[in-house]
Amino acid sequence: MTETNTALILLTMLGIKHFVVDFPLQNKFQWSNKGTYGHAGGVLHAGLHGAGTYVSMLLLFGLSSILIAFAMGIIDMLIHYHVDWAKMNINAKYNWAANTHEEFWWLLGLDQLLHFLTYIAIVAFIF
């Protein structure tokens, strides 16, 4: 398998992980508390992202990648946490809601873009 193929597989795995953790696995305890800095709900949500990145890398590269996979999982967790925290606080500051302000949707799109760019940066660092 070429490096390009492996990079695309990793990016795909991270995208699937992102969908699963950000949508089906995210419950009210997580999403309703992401705006409170240090709250267990936001930490849990970001931690699931970090764990998913860690597992994705181990599945693709094996145990020889355990340290780099752990580091990338921590980085993903920290970035994801702060992006989500900022999004929640911006929405709260301006009272943007899904059913009242189009800016809510712009901010959600920016949030998702920043997460995707994090995955591109992880893949670029690995390769």
Residue, then its C-alpha position, 0 to 999 in steps of 0.5 A: m500500500t502506498e503512503t498516499n493510500t494509507a493517508l487517505i485511509l487514515l483520513t477516512m477513518l478519522g472522518i468516520k470516527h468524527f461522525v460517530v462521536d460527534f453525532p450518534l454518541q454525543n448525548k445531552f450530558q455532553w452537548s449541554n455542558k461543553g460551554t462550561y470550561g472543565h465540565a465533565g460532559g465536554v471533557l468526556h466528549a473530547g476524550l471520546h474523540g481523542a480515544g477514537t483517533y488513538v484507536s484509528m491509528l492503532l488499527l491502521f499502523g499497529l502497536s508500533s505506533i502506540l506513542i505517536a497514536f497516543a500523542m495524536g489522540i491527546i492533540d485531537m482531544l485538546i483541539h476538539y475540546h477548545v473548538d467546541w467550548a468556543k463555539m458554545n460560548i459564542n452561540a451563548k454570547y450572541n443568543w444564536a440558536a438553530n431556529t432563530h439565527e443563520e449565524f448558528w449554522w455558520l458557526l457550526g460549519l466553522d466548527q466542523l471545518l476546524h475539526f476536519l482541518t485538525y485531521i488533515a494536520i494529523v495526517a500531514f504530520i504522520f506522513 
